[in-house]
Amino acid sequence: MQEQLLQTSSVTELYQDSVTLLSQLIETSSFSKEEQVTAFIIEEYFADKNIPTHRYLNNVWVKNKFFDKNKPTILLNSHHDTVKPNKGYTLDPFSATQKDGKLFGLGSNDAGGALVSLIATFIYFYEKADLNFNLIFAASAEEEISGANGIEALLPTLPAIEFGIVGEPTLMNLAVAEKGLLIIDCTNNGKAGHAAREEGDNAIYHSLKDMEWFKTFQFDKVSPLLGPVKMSVTSIETENKAHNVVPSQCKFVVDIRVNELYTFEEIISEIKKHVTCDIKPRSLRMRSSSIAMEHPLVKSGLNLGRSYYGSPTTSDKAMMNFPTLKIGPGDSARSHTADEFIYLNEIEEGIELYIKLLKEVI
């Protein structure tokens, strides 16, 4: 009973510290590529607890006190950058406001709640000497823009990772798979001419045919976790703005969400069979990922009564070449919305569930 009371007290203290830290982070601007100050705040938070920190660019990481290079390592990761606030805010996005059991502010839900809950979880295990695994916590930058100086840059500097937890708002349910993101730039070429005469070859008309194909085509393989591949034309432009010139070139962008049953190369190959436009993928980095249902992390989560699903959104999980489970407090539906918030009890529950999740494993 006494041990249980001590643990409860410890979690309560960690929760209170987490809310204080998250409030400080909310009140500090940390747009992607501009996270210098929040990185410093996180460094200082660990320093105040006598935990040595490491920093690479705007990424901050720490390892457990009794780190043993002969043991496998678990990575706990979330990001401390945010998007810019949209125009719909009625509250100050940089004011950490508590009201009706909620903590309002930019980044509170995505992914501040998960970030501070994972920090609390790491601290809970930090001084334990009898772990079967090492623990590394990493607060990464540039997640919101899939930037090259975020987790992708940090991972090569870390010790080898066996598997990891990526903290994102999932209502503490298990995102065991995640759609990949493939963005392609498409270009149709025609011939310029005067719109008043029967001249030229209108590149827009060629693009319309291709865009109709993107709208209607369906890939055969449908994932039980992630559903079908989804393609959306999201922007279009021509090289001239004059009303009386038939455009010789038309460009458009296609956002493609890829399930785990296709490689990006297979998707691109199929597209080229059906369209006339030139295809240029922007990046092949944000691939679909999944973790086996038999993985100890997933089993632990299921034993705790959590549900599982495939996530339509991408995260830093896509950059990791080892098994990862995406899970965290908050709701993805609140991400990037005006007057963003997280329920305070979601943070407390997040800490408790993260600890229970890892206790089954380590």
Order of alpha helices (4+ residues) and beta strands (2+ residues): alpha-alpha-beta-beta-beta-beta-beta-alpha-beta-alpha-beta-beta-beta-beta-alpha-beta-beta-beta-alpha-beta-beta-alpha-beta-beta-beta-alpha
